Amino acid sequence: MIPSFALGISDAREPVYLPRPDYDPVCLDPSFASCLLAHSDVECLARGTEWGEGPVWFGDGRYLLWSDIPNDRILRWSEETRRTSLFRAPSRHANGNTRDRAGRLITCEHESRQVTRTEYDGTLTVLASRFDGKRLNSPNDVVVAPDGAIWFTDPDYGLLSAYEGGGTGSQELPTALYRLETDGGLQQVSTEFINPNGLCFSPAGDILYVIDSGSMPNAIWACELNAGRTRLTSRHLLIEPAPNARADGLRCDTDGNLWCGWGGASDLNGVMVFGPSGRARAHIPLPERCANLCFGGRRRNRLFMAASHGLYALYVTVQGHL
């Protein structure tokens, strides 16, 4: 295991909490107040990433994986030791991560322009790299449906510069949302989004939330699925952030609230929480923009936030939806 100091990472081996009151969660909806613990503070777990993304929790190992895209690596933070180590480098400029129904790691890779699965023995299996014979752009975020199908977004961000692993290849396909069936068939679900980014399912699995970070301002869409949960039947604009705000990734809790990575103006950095109707319910301030997040911990009530240069955590009273 490469020690964290050799990775340019500073671990918080003793709890390091952000100072009150500047970083206290702000309740925007009185009915949501009970979901935020008054005595729980935002904790900084690690520092030193260039652009943190794609956190995913492994409860069976009590650790979190997250991507550091420009530094071409996936990092591992242990809940038991509170230390950060290297999980994979090079990572082919990995971005979004999730787990499939068998517990294996699913990863979106910018440089290789593909979606991969890490097998139990550590080997990599390419799940998707082309559609209609043409290369994908730069798979970004990924979720797994209850039926085992893998849904992922494919914007063009990874093609734009070497900073995110691209800059050498040309765009062959429109930006799109895809569904990878359990038999390996790849379906292009929608090309209506300018640059589809973060996505997650509602607890009932009948709605897919998609962040379009290519629109100005960004937009969060609620997409209704058909009975077989294989395609979109309709979509409507659920949340339109302020012009100076940027939405990135999101996850749902078991009550259907949307927890969204947020940034833009300094007073907007952190996480915004919205109800299923789109009503703003809370803001969790961070000292930097939050890209993506996930729930974890022993009871799935710990919110992990991958921000630009740090990994943060906060205990809440709700549980993340698996």
N, C-alpha and C positions, 0 to 999 in steps of 0.2 A: 504494500500500500504506500503510495507516495504521500508524504505528510503535507498538510495543508499549507505550511509556510513555503514549501517548494512550488506550490501551485499559484503563489501570489494571493492566497486566500487568508484572511484573518478570521479565525474562529472566535466565537463568543463562548468560551468553555464555562464561564460563569454567566448567569443571565445578565444581559445588557438590555435594559428597557429604554425606549424612547421617552424623552422628558415630557412630563405633564406640564401644562394642559395642552401644549401645542399639538400633540399627537394622540389626544384622547379621541376615541370614536365619537362621532357626532350623530345623534339620533334625529332624523328629519320627519319621522312619523311616530307619534306617541304610542301607537299600537304595536310598534316594533321594539319598544324600549326593553322589554323583558328578554329579547334575544341577544342583548349586549350586556356583558358582565361589567358592573360598575367598578369592580376591583381588578379587572384584567387589563394589563398593559400590553402594548405592541412591543415585541421583543425582536432584536436584531440577532440572527443566528450566525450569519457569515457575511463577510465583505470581500470584494475583490473581483467580481465578475465584470465583464465589459458590457454585456447585455443579457441579463438572465431571462430565461423563458421556460415554458413547458414543464412545470413541476408535476410530479406524479408520486403518489404515496404507495409504499409497499408495506402494508401492515404486518404481513407474515415475517418480515425482516426488521421491522421498526426503523425504516429508513426512507428518505426522500431522494429522488433523482430529479435533477433539473439541468437544462441546457445553458451553456454560455456560448452563444452563436459565434461571435467574432473570434473567440479564442479556440474554436473548433474542438469543444469537449463537452462531455456530460459529467456532472459532479454528483457526488453522493454525500448526503448529510445523515449522520446516525443519531437517532433519538437517545440511544443508550450512552454513547460516548460524547455526544455533542461536538463531534469532529467532522470535518469535511475531507473527503478523499476523492481521488480520480476514479471514475467508473469507466470512461472510455475516451480515448484520444488517439488518433483523430476520430471525430464523430461524423465526419463529412458534413460539418456545419449543421448539426441536428437542431431542430426547433421544437415542435410540439411532441409530447409523449403521452401515452396512456397505457392501460393494460387490457388485454383481451379477456374473454370469459374463462380462459385457462390460466390466467395470471401472468402471461408473458408480456414483455415490454414491446409496445408498438411505437415506432418513431418516424417522424417526418424529417427528411434530410434535404437540405437546400443544395449542397454541392453535387450530390448524385442525382438529384431530382427524382427521388423515389421514396416510397414508404416501406419500412422494413420491420421485421419481427425478430426479437432476440430469443432464441430457443433456450431450453433449460440448460444446455451445455455451453451456452455463450456464443454459439455460432449465429450468423445472421442469415435470414431468409428474405429475399426481395418479394414483397407482396404486390407492389404496383410501381411501374416506372414509365409506362406508355399507355396511350389511349388511341385507338385507330392507327397504330403504328407510329405515332408521334410522341415525342418526349413530353412528360409533364413539365410544368414551369418550376415551381419550388414549393412542394407540399408544406403546409404551415401548421395547422392544428388538426387534431384527430380525436374522435370519440368512437366508442363501440356501443352498438345498439343491443337491446335485450336479446335479439335473435342472433347475435354474433357478428352481424354485418359491421364493417368498418367504414365510417364516414369521415372524409377529410376535405379540407379546403386547399385550393391550389392557386394562390395569387402569383404575382410576378416579382415580389420583393427580392427573392433570392437571386434573381437574374440581374438586378440593377447595379450591383457593385461587388467587389471582392470582399467588402466588409462582412457580408452575410454569406459568403461562399460562392458567389456567382461572378458575373461580369465578363464571362467568356463565351457563354452560349446564347443563342437567339431564341426568341419565343416561338414555339411551334403550335401551341394550342391557346384558345381563349382562356382567361381566368375562369375557374369553375368550381362547383361543389360536386364531389364524387361519392359514390357508394360502392364499396368492394364487398361483393357477396361471399358467403362462406365457401362457395365452390370455386372462388377465384375470379369470377366474372366481374368486370369493372363497368359501372354505369355512370355516365355523366348526367347528374341529376339536374343541374341548373347552370346556365351561363349568364343569368340575369344580374348577378352581383358584379360590381366594378372590381373589387379586390376582396373576396371573401376571406375572413380571418378567423377569429375565435368562434367556437360553436359548442353547444351542449344540448342535451335532451331534457325535456320536462320530466318530472318524476313519473308521470303516467306514460311517457314515451310517445305521446301523440303529437307533440310539438317539438320542432328543432329550432333552436335559437341560433341565429347567424349574425355575426358582426361584420358589416361591410365597412372596412377602414379605408376604402378607396373613394367613398363619397365624402363630400364636404358640406356640412359636417358629417362625421361618422354616423352610421345608422345601425340600430339593433333591430333585426327583423324576427318576427314570430312566424314560423312556417308550419302550416298544418300538413299532416301526413295522411296518406290513404290508409284504409283498414289493414292492408298488409305491411304498412310501414316501409314501403320500398320507394316511394316518390313523394314529391310535394304536390299538394292539391291546390293550395293557395298560400299567400303570405300577406302580412300587413306590417306596417311600420309600428313597432312597439315603443321605441325610445329614440329620440333624436337629440344627442348631446348638444350643448352650447357650442358655438363656432370655435371657441378656443380650447375645447375638450377633445381628448382622444381616447377611444375605447379600443381594447385589444382582445383579451381572452375572458372567458366567463365560465362559471359553474353554478349549478342549482343546489339549494338545500332541499331537505325532504318536504318542506312546506311550499316549494315552488318559487321561492325568492331567487332572484338572479344576483350573483356576486360578480362584479365586473372589474377587471384591471383597468385603471383609469390614469389619465395624465393630461399634460398640456400646460396650462398656467400652473405656477408653483402651488397655489392654494387648492388646486384640483387633484394633485398627485395622490395616489393611493388606490383605494377600492370604493366603488359606489355600489350600493345595494338597492335593488328595485323589486317591488312586488310583482306578481304575475300579470297585473294590469298595466305595469310600466310606471307606477307611482314610486318616486324616490323615497327610500326608507332610512338610509343611513350613509354616512361617509366615514371611511377609515383613513385618516391622513397618513401619508408617508413622506419622508424627506426627498423622495425621488419618484419618478413615474413607475407604476406597477404594470408589467406586461401581462402576466398570467398568474393563475392561482389554483389551488386545489384544497380539499379538506382531507385531514388525516388525523393521526393520533389514535390512541386506543379506542376512542369512542366516536371518531370522525367529527369531533367538535373543535378541532384546532385548524384554523385557517392559515395555510402557508402561502406566502406572497412572494413571487419572484419579481424583483424590481430591477432597475437598470444595473446597479452595482452591488446589490445586497439581497439577502434572503431574510424575510421577516415572518413572524408568526403571531397569532392572536387567538386566545381561547374565547369561544362564544357559546351560547346555550343551545344553538340549533346544530343539527347534524347534516353533513354533506350527503347529497344523493349519489349513490353508486351508479 
